[in-house]
Amino acid sequence: MEESLSARLTQMQQRLDNMTHQRNEMRSRESLAKATDVLDRIDSHSAGGVDAIFER
């Protein structure tokens, strides 16, 4: 019985480690997506300013 509980506990720990890793990956992806969005907005504003300069 102890072996069964020990094996189950090991499985649970592995699952917890896996879920923690997945959560961290999702947080990293979210941060990357937010940063990309900010950079895209900055680029779109900058591009408009450059176009306006060349039109003058």
mmCIF file of the N, C-alpha and C atoms, coordinates in Angstrom:
data_MODEL
# 
_entry.id   MODEL 
# 
loop_
_atom_site.group_PDB 
_atom_site.id 
_atom_site.type_symbol 
_atom_site.label_atom_id 
_atom_site.label_alt_id 
_atom_site.label_comp_id 
_atom_site.label_asym_id 
_atom_site.label_entity_id 
_atom_site.label_seq_id 
_atom_site.pdbx_PDB_ins_code 
_atom_site.Cartn_x 
_atom_site.Cartn_y 
_atom_site.Cartn_z 
_atom_site.occupancy 
_atom_site.B_iso_or_equiv 
_atom_site.pdbx_formal_charge 
_atom_site.auth_seq_id 
_atom_site.auth_comp_id 
_atom_site.auth_asym_id 
_atom_site.auth_atom_id 
_atom_site.pdbx_PDB_model_num 
ATOM 1   N N  . MET A 1 1  ? 0.818 -1.192 0.000   1.00 0.00 ? 1  MET A N  1 
ATOM 2   C CA . MET A 1 1  ? 0.000 0.000  0.000   1.00 0.00 ? 1  MET A CA 1 
ATOM 3   C C  . MET A 1 1  ? 0.871 1.269  0.000   1.00 0.00 ? 1  MET A C  1 
ATOM 4   N N  . GLU A 1 2  ? 1.960 1.227  0.767   1.00 0.00 ? 2  GLU A N  1 
ATOM 5   C CA . GLU A 1 2  ? 2.852 2.384  0.801   1.00 0.00 ? 2  GLU A CA 1 
ATOM 6   C C  . GLU A 1 2  ? 3.458 2.660  -0.567  1.00 0.00 ? 2  GLU A C  1 
ATOM 7   N N  . GLU A 1 3  ? 3.808 1.612  -1.272  1.00 0.00 ? 3  GLU A N  1 
ATOM 8   C CA . GLU A 1 3  ? 4.381 1.780  -2.601  1.00 0.00 ? 3  GLU A CA 1 
ATOM 9   C C  . GLU A 1 3  ? 3.377 2.436  -3.543  1.00 0.00 ? 3  GLU A C  1 
ATOM 10  N N  . SER A 1 4  ? 2.134 2.035  -3.426  1.00 0.00 ? 4  SER A N  1 
ATOM 11  C CA . SER A 1 4  ? 1.078 2.601  -4.265  1.00 0.00 ? 4  SER A CA 1 
ATOM 12  C C  . SER A 1 4  ? 0.897 4.082  -3.965  1.00 0.00 ? 4  SER A C  1 
ATOM 13  N N  . LEU A 1 5  ? 0.883 4.431  -2.711  1.00 0.00 ? 5  LEU A N  1 
ATOM 14  C CA . LEU A 1 5  ? 0.739 5.840  -2.326  1.00 0.00 ? 5  LEU A CA 1 
ATOM 15  C C  . LEU A 1 5  ? 1.957 6.647  -2.756  1.00 0.00 ? 5  LEU A C  1 
ATOM 16  N N  . SER A 1 6  ? 3.125 6.058  -2.614  1.00 0.00 ? 6  SER A N  1 
ATOM 17  C CA . SER A 1 6  ? 4.351 6.738  -3.014  1.00 0.00 ? 6  SER A CA 1 
ATOM 18  C C  . SER A 1 6  ? 4.362 6.983  -4.530  1.00 0.00 ? 6  SER A C  1 
ATOM 19  N N  . ALA A 1 7  ? 3.948 5.995  -5.287  1.00 0.00 ? 7  ALA A N  1 
ATOM 20  C CA . ALA A 1 7  ? 3.887 6.141  -6.747  1.00 0.00 ? 7  ALA A CA 1 
ATOM 21  C C  . ALA A 1 7  ? 2.863 7.206  -7.130  1.00 0.00 ? 7  ALA A C  1 
ATOM 22  N N  . ARG A 1 8  ? 1.733 7.188  -6.465  1.00 0.00 ? 8  ARG A N  1 
ATOM 23  C CA . ARG A 1 8  ? 0.679 8.177  -6.747  1.00 0.00 ? 8  ARG A CA 1 
ATOM 24  C C  . ARG A 1 8  ? 1.168 9.587  -6.406  1.00 0.00 ? 8  ARG A C  1 
ATOM 25  N N  . LEU A 1 9  ? 1.858 9.716  -5.286  1.00 0.00 ? 9  LEU A N  1 
ATOM 26  C CA . LEU A 1 9  ? 2.401 11.011 -4.887  1.00 0.00 ? 9  LEU A CA 1 
ATOM 27  C C  . LEU A 1 9  ? 3.437 11.506 -5.903  1.00 0.00 ? 9  LEU A C  1 
ATOM 28  N N  . THR A 1 10 ? 4.256 10.611 -6.392  1.00 0.00 ? 10 THR A N  1 
ATOM 29  C CA . THR A 1 10 ? 5.244 10.971 -7.415  1.00 0.00 ? 10 THR A CA 1 
ATOM 30  C C  . THR A 1 10 ? 4.547 11.440 -8.686  1.00 0.00 ? 10 THR A C  1 
ATOM 31  N N  . GLN A 1 11 ? 3.491 10.744 -9.096  1.00 0.00 ? 11 GLN A N  1 
ATOM 32  C CA . GLN A 1 11 ? 2.716 11.152 -10.275 1.00 0.00 ? 11 GLN A CA 1 
ATOM 33  C C  . GLN A 1 11 ? 2.103 12.532 -10.085 1.00 0.00 ? 11 GLN A C  1 
ATOM 34  N N  . MET A 1 12 ? 1.570 12.763 -8.908  1.00 0.00 ? 12 MET A N  1 
ATOM 35  C CA . MET A 1 12 ? 0.943 14.053 -8.620  1.00 0.00 ? 12 MET A CA 1 
ATOM 36  C C  . MET A 1 12 ? 1.978 15.178 -8.653  1.00 0.00 ? 12 MET A C  1 
ATOM 37  N N  . GLN A 1 13 ? 3.170 14.913 -8.112  1.00 0.00 ? 13 GLN A N  1 
ATOM 38  C CA . GLN A 1 13 ? 4.231 15.913 -8.124  1.00 0.00 ? 13 GLN A CA 1 
ATOM 39  C C  . GLN A 1 13 ? 4.674 16.214 -9.546  1.00 0.00 ? 13 GLN A C  1 
ATOM 40  N N  . GLN A 1 14 ? 4.802 15.189 -10.373 1.00 0.00 ? 14 GLN A N  1 
ATOM 41  C CA . GLN A 1 14 ? 5.172 15.382 -11.768 1.00 0.00 ? 14 GLN A CA 1 
ATOM 42  C C  . GLN A 1 14 ? 4.112 16.198 -12.505 1.00 0.00 ? 14 GLN A C  1 
ATOM 43  N N  . ARG A 1 15 ? 2.854 15.896 -12.233 1.00 0.00 ? 15 ARG A N  1 
ATOM 44  C CA . ARG A 1 15 ? 1.758 16.641 -12.868 1.00 0.00 ? 15 ARG A CA 1 
ATOM 45  C C  . ARG A 1 15 ? 1.781 18.102 -12.429 1.00 0.00 ? 15 ARG A C  1 
ATOM 46  N N  . LEU A 1 16 ? 2.026 18.330 -11.142 1.00 0.00 ? 16 LEU A N  1 
ATOM 47  C CA . LEU A 1 16 ? 2.106 19.694 -10.627 1.00 0.00 ? 16 LEU A CA 1 
ATOM 48  C C  . LEU A 1 16 ? 3.266 20.443 -11.280 1.00 0.00 ? 16 LEU A C  1 
ATOM 49  N N  . ASP A 1 17 ? 4.405 19.802 -11.404 1.00 0.00 ? 17 ASP A N  1 
ATOM 50  C CA . ASP A 1 17 ? 5.566 20.417 -12.061 1.00 0.00 ? 17 ASP A CA 1 
ATOM 51  C C  . ASP A 1 17 ? 5.245 20.760 -13.511 1.00 0.00 ? 17 ASP A C  1 
ATOM 52  N N  . ASN A 1 18 ? 4.561 19.850 -14.202 1.00 0.00 ? 18 ASN A N  1 
ATOM 53  C CA . ASN A 1 18 ? 4.191 20.068 -15.588 1.00 0.00 ? 18 ASN A CA 1 
ATOM 54  C C  . ASN A 1 18 ? 3.222 21.253 -15.714 1.00 0.00 ? 18 ASN A C  1 
ATOM 55  N N  . MET A 1 19 ? 2.246 21.324 -14.856 1.00 0.00 ? 19 MET A N  1 
ATOM 56  C CA . MET A 1 19 ? 1.276 22.412 -14.889 1.00 0.00 ? 19 MET A CA 1 
ATOM 57  C C  . MET A 1 19 ? 1.937 23.753 -14.556 1.00 0.00 ? 19 MET A C  1 
ATOM 58  N N  . THR A 1 20 ? 2.876 23.750 -13.632 1.00 0.00 ? 20 THR A N  1 
ATOM 59  C CA . THR A 1 20 ? 3.612 24.965 -13.294 1.00 0.00 ? 20 THR A CA 1 
ATOM 60  C C  . THR A 1 20 ? 4.420 25.447 -14.497 1.00 0.00 ? 20 THR A C  1 
ATOM 61  N N  . HIS A 1 21 ? 5.044 24.518 -15.183 1.00 0.00 ? 21 HIS A N  1 
ATOM 62  C CA . HIS A 1 21 ? 5.819 24.857 -16.379 1.00 0.00 ? 21 HIS A CA 1 
ATOM 63  C C  . HIS A 1 21 ? 4.887 25.430 -17.461 1.00 0.00 ? 21 HIS A C  1 
ATOM 64  N N  . GLN A 1 22 ? 3.742 24.814 -17.660 1.00 0.00 ? 22 GLN A N  1 
ATOM 65  C CA . GLN A 1 22 ? 2.779 25.304 -18.658 1.00 0.00 ? 22 GLN A CA 1 
ATOM 66  C C  . GLN A 1 22 ? 2.285 26.704 -18.295 1.00 0.00 ? 22 GLN A C  1 
ATOM 67  N N  . ARG A 1 23 ? 2.024 26.934 -17.026 1.00 0.00 ? 23 ARG A N  1 
ATOM 68  C CA . ARG A 1 23 ? 1.570 28.256 -16.587 1.00 0.00 ? 23 ARG A CA 1 
ATOM 69  C C  . ARG A 1 23 ? 2.631 29.308 -16.882 1.00 0.00 ? 23 ARG A C  1 
ATOM 70  N N  . ASN A 1 24 ? 3.886 28.975 -16.594 1.00 0.00 ? 24 ASN A N  1 
ATOM 71  C CA . ASN A 1 24 ? 4.970 29.917 -16.855 1.00 0.00 ? 24 ASN A CA 1 
ATOM 72  C C  . ASN A 1 24 ? 5.121 30.192 -18.345 1.00 0.00 ? 24 ASN A C  1 
ATOM 73  N N  . GLU A 1 25 ? 4.952 29.164 -19.175 1.00 0.00 ? 25 GLU A N  1 
ATOM 74  C CA . GLU A 1 25 ? 5.010 29.363 -20.625 1.00 0.00 ? 25 GLU A CA 1 
ATOM 75  C C  . GLU A 1 25 ? 3.884 30.291 -21.093 1.00 0.00 ? 25 GLU A C  1 
ATOM 76  N N  . MET A 1 26 ? 2.700 30.087 -20.558 1.00 0.00 ? 26 MET A N  1 
ATOM 77  C CA . MET A 1 26 ? 1.565 30.924 -20.957 1.00 0.00 ? 26 MET A CA 1 
ATOM 78  C C  . MET A 1 26 ? 1.783 32.374 -20.517 1.00 0.00 ? 26 MET A C  1 
ATOM 79  N N  . ARG A 1 27 ? 2.337 32.576 -19.360 1.00 0.00 ? 27 ARG A N  1 
ATOM 80  C CA . ARG A 1 27 ? 2.644 33.938 -18.906 1.00 0.00 ? 27 ARG A CA 1 
ATOM 81  C C  . ARG A 1 27 ? 3.676 34.598 -19.816 1.00 0.00 ? 27 ARG A C  1 
ATOM 82  N N  . SER A 1 28 ? 4.681 33.817 -20.226 1.00 0.00 ? 28 SER A N  1 
ATOM 83  C CA . SER A 1 28 ? 5.697 34.347 -21.137 1.00 0.00 ? 28 SER A CA 1 
ATOM 84  C C  . SER A 1 28 ? 5.074 34.713 -22.480 1.00 0.00 ? 28 SER A C  1 
ATOM 85  N N  . ARG A 1 29 ? 4.210 33.858 -22.981 1.00 0.00 ? 29 ARG A N  1 
ATOM 86  C CA . ARG A 1 29 ? 3.540 34.144 -24.258 1.00 0.00 ? 29 ARG A CA 1 
ATOM 87  C C  . ARG A 1 29 ? 2.668 35.384 -24.151 1.00 0.00 ? 29 ARG A C  1 
ATOM 88  N N  . GLU A 1 30 ? 1.976 35.516 -23.031 1.00 0.00 ? 30 GLU A N  1 
ATOM 89  C CA . GLU A 1 30 ? 1.127 36.692 -22.837 1.00 0.00 ? 30 GLU A CA 1 
ATOM 90  C C  . GLU A 1 30 ? 1.974 37.963 -22.795 1.00 0.00 ? 30 GLU A C  1 
ATOM 91  N N  . SER A 1 31 ? 3.095 37.917 -22.093 1.00 0.00 ? 31 SER A N  1 
ATOM 92  C CA . SER A 1 31 ? 3.982 39.078 -22.017 1.00 0.00 ? 31 SER A CA 1 
ATOM 93  C C  . SER A 1 31 ? 4.520 39.428 -23.401 1.00 0.00 ? 31 SER A C  1 
ATOM 94  N N  . LEU A 1 32 ? 4.892 38.423 -24.160 1.00 0.00 ? 32 LEU A N  1 
ATOM 95  C CA . LEU A 1 32 ? 5.395 38.650 -25.515 1.00 0.00 ? 32 LEU A CA 1 
ATOM 96  C C  . LEU A 1 32 ? 4.311 39.265 -26.397 1.00 0.00 ? 32 LEU A C  1 
ATOM 97  N N  . ALA A 1 33 ? 3.094 38.775 -26.282 1.00 0.00 ? 33 ALA A N  1 
ATOM 98  C CA . ALA A 1 33 ? 1.995 39.306 -27.076 1.00 0.00 ? 33 ALA A CA 1 
ATOM 99  C C  . ALA A 1 33 ? 1.724 40.769 -26.723 1.00 0.00 ? 33 ALA A C  1 
ATOM 100 N N  . LYS A 1 34 ? 1.757 41.085 -25.440 1.00 0.00 ? 34 LYS A N  1 
ATOM 101 C CA . LYS A 1 34 ? 1.539 42.477 -25.021 1.00 0.00 ? 34 LYS A CA 1 
ATOM 102 C C  . LYS A 1 34 ? 2.655 43.380 -25.531 1.00 0.00 ? 34 LYS A C  1 
ATOM 103 N N  . ALA A 1 35 ? 3.890 42.923 -25.423 1.00 0.00 ? 35 ALA A N  1 
ATOM 104 C CA . ALA A 1 35 ? 5.020 43.728 -25.897 1.00 0.00 ? 35 ALA A CA 1 
ATOM 105 C C  . ALA A 1 35 ? 4.951 43.930 -27.407 1.00 0.00 ? 35 ALA A C  1 
ATOM 106 N N  . THR A 1 36 ? 4.582 42.894 -28.132 1.00 0.00 ? 36 THR A N  1 
ATOM 107 C CA . THR A 1 36 ? 4.441 42.996 -29.586 1.00 0.00 ? 36 THR A CA 1 
ATOM 108 C C  . THR A 1 36 ? 3.347 43.990 -29.948 1.00 0.00 ? 36 THR A C  1 
ATOM 109 N N  . ASP A 1 37 ? 2.251 43.959 -29.213 1.00 0.00 ? 37 ASP A N  1 
ATOM 110 C CA . ASP A 1 37 ? 1.154 44.897 -29.461 1.00 0.00 ? 37 ASP A CA 1 
ATOM 111 C C  . ASP A 1 37 ? 1.606 46.338 -29.242 1.00 0.00 ? 37 ASP A C  1 
ATOM 112 N N  . VAL A 1 38 ? 2.330 46.581 -28.169 1.00 0.00 ? 38 VAL A N  1 
ATOM 113 C CA . VAL A 1 38 ? 2.835 47.924 -27.883 1.00 0.00 ? 38 VAL A CA 1 
ATOM 114 C C  . VAL A 1 38 ? 3.779 48.382 -28.987 1.00 0.00 ? 38 VAL A C  1 
ATOM 115 N N  . LEU A 1 39 ? 4.693 47.510 -29.392 1.00 0.00 ? 39 LEU A N  1 
ATOM 116 C CA . LEU A 1 39 ? 5.630 47.868 -30.457 1.00 0.00 ? 39 LEU A CA 1 
ATOM 117 C C  . LEU A 1 39 ? 4.910 48.137 -31.776 1.00 0.00 ? 39 LEU A C  1 
ATOM 118 N N  . ASP A 1 40 ? 3.890 47.349 -32.069 1.00 0.00 ? 40 ASP A N  1 
ATOM 119 C CA . ASP A 1 40 ? 3.110 47.582 -33.290 1.00 0.00 ? 40 ASP A CA 1 
ATOM 120 C C  . ASP A 1 40 ? 2.426 48.944 -33.254 1.00 0.00 ? 40 ASP A C  1 
ATOM 121 N N  . ARG A 1 41 ? 1.880 49.291 -32.090 1.00 0.00 ? 41 ARG A N  1 
ATOM 122 C CA . ARG A 1 41 ? 1.218 50.605 -31.969 1.00 0.00 ? 41 ARG A CA 1 
ATOM 123 C C  . ARG A 1 41 ? 2.231 51.737 -32.099 1.00 0.00 ? 41 ARG A C  1 
ATOM 124 N N  . ILE A 1 42 ? 3.395 51.574 -31.519 1.00 0.00 ? 42 ILE A N  1 
ATOM 125 C CA . ILE A 1 42 ? 4.444 52.592 -31.632 1.00 0.00 ? 42 ILE A CA 1 
ATOM 126 C C  . ILE A 1 42 ? 4.876 52.736 -33.083 1.00 0.00 ? 42 ILE A C  1 
ATOM 127 N N  . ASP A 1 43 ? 5.091 51.603 -33.751 1.00 0.00 ? 43 ASP A N  1 
ATOM 128 C CA . ASP A 1 43 ? 5.512 51.626 -35.155 1.00 0.00 ? 43 ASP A CA 1 
ATOM 129 C C  . ASP A 1 43 ? 4.462 52.293 -36.040 1.00 0.00 ? 43 ASP A C  1 
ATOM 130 N N  . SER A 1 44 ? 3.195 52.039 -35.782 1.00 0.00 ? 44 SER A N  1 
ATOM 131 C CA . SER A 1 44 ? 2.157 52.627 -36.626 1.00 0.00 ? 44 SER A CA 1 
ATOM 132 C C  . SER A 1 44 ? 2.107 54.142 -36.440 1.00 0.00 ? 44 SER A C  1 
ATOM 133 N N  . HIS A 1 45 ? 2.340 54.617 -35.226 1.00 0.00 ? 45 HIS A N  1 
ATOM 134 C CA . HIS A 1 45 ? 2.366 56.067 -34.987 1.00 0.00 ? 45 HIS A CA 1 
ATOM 135 C C  . HIS A 1 45 ? 3.617 56.689 -35.610 1.00 0.00 ? 45 HIS A C  1 
ATOM 136 N N  . SER A 1 46 ? 4.734 56.000 -35.478 1.00 0.00 ? 46 SER A N  1 
ATOM 137 C CA . SER A 1 46 ? 5.991 56.515 -36.031 1.00 0.00 ? 46 SER A CA 1 
ATOM 138 C C  . SER A 1 46 ? 5.937 56.566 -37.548 1.00 0.00 ? 46 SER A C  1 
ATOM 139 N N  . ALA A 1 47 ? 5.367 55.562 -38.156 1.00 0.00 ? 47 ALA A N  1 
ATOM 140 C CA . ALA A 1 47 ? 5.294 55.507 -39.614 1.00 0.00 ? 47 ALA A CA 1 
ATOM 141 C C  . ALA A 1 47 ? 4.457 56.671 -40.143 1.00 0.00 ? 47 ALA A C  1 
ATOM 142 N N  . GLY A 1 48 ? 3.395 57.003 -39.460 1.00 0.00 ? 48 GLY A N  1 
ATOM 143 C CA . GLY A 1 48 ? 2.564 58.129 -39.871 1.00 0.00 ? 48 GLY A CA 1 
ATOM 144 C C  . GLY A 1 48 ? 3.336 59.432 -39.793 1.00 0.00 ? 48 GLY A C  1 
ATOM 145 N N  . GLY A 1 49 ? 4.164 59.575 -38.791 1.00 0.00 ? 49 GLY A N  1 
ATOM 146 C CA . GLY A 1 49 ? 4.962 60.771 -38.638 1.00 0.00 ? 49 GLY A CA 1 
ATOM 147 C C  . GLY A 1 49 ? 6.011 60.897 -39.727 1.00 0.00 ? 49 GLY A C  1 
ATOM 148 N N  . VAL A 1 50 ? 6.627 59.811 -40.095 1.00 0.00 ? 50 VAL A N  1 
ATOM 149 C CA . VAL A 1 50 ? 7.635 59.811 -41.158 1.00 0.00 ? 50 VAL A CA 1 
ATOM 150 C C  . VAL A 1 50 ? 6.977 60.138 -42.485 1.00 0.00 ? 50 VAL A C  1 
ATOM 151 N N  . ASP A 1 51 ? 5.837 59.558 -42.764 1.00 0.00 ? 51 ASP A N  1 
ATOM 152 C CA . ASP A 1 51 ? 5.117 59.839 -44.018 1.00 0.00 ? 51 ASP A CA 1 
ATOM 153 C C  . ASP A 1 51 ? 4.749 61.306 -44.108 1.00 0.00 ? 51 ASP A C  1 
ATOM 154 N N  . ALA A 1 52 ? 4.327 61.887 -42.988 1.00 0.00 ? 52 ALA A N  1 
ATOM 155 C CA . ALA A 1 52 ? 3.957 63.296 -42.975 1.00 0.00 ? 52 ALA A CA 1 
ATOM 156 C C  . ALA A 1 52 ? 5.166 64.181 -43.273 1.00 0.00 ? 52 ALA A C  1 
ATOM 157 N N  . ILE A 1 53 ? 6.315 63.816 -42.790 1.00 0.00 ? 53 ILE A N  1 
ATOM 158 C CA . ILE A 1 53 ? 7.537 64.592 -43.036 1.00 0.00 ? 53 ILE A CA 1 
ATOM 159 C C  . ILE A 1 53 ? 7.878 64.570 -44.527 1.00 0.00 ? 53 ILE A C  1 
ATOM 160 N N  . PHE A 1 54 ? 7.772 63.388 -45.143 1.00 0.00 ? 54 PHE A N  1 
ATOM 161 C CA . PHE A 1 54 ? 8.105 63.291 -46.558 1.00 0.00 ? 54 PHE A CA 1 
ATOM 162 C C  . PHE A 1 54 ? 7.074 64.000 -47.449 1.00 0.00 ? 54 PHE A C  1 
ATOM 163 N N  . GLU A 1 55 ? 5.848 64.097 -46.982 1.00 0.00 ? 55 GLU A N  1 
ATOM 164 C CA . GLU A 1 55 ? 4.820 64.796 -47.767 1.00 0.00 ? 55 GLU A CA 1 
ATOM 165 C C  . GLU A 1 55 ? 5.080 66.296 -47.785 1.00 0.00 ? 55 GLU A C  1 
ATOM 166 N N  . ARG A 1 56 ? 5.729 66.834 -46.797 1.00 0.00 ? 56 ARG A N  1 
ATOM 167 C CA . ARG A 1 56 ? 5.998 68.263 -46.725 1.00 0.00 ? 56 ARG A CA 1 
ATOM 168 C C  . ARG A 1 56 ? 7.046 68.592 -47.691 1.00 0.00 ? 56 ARG A C  1 
# 
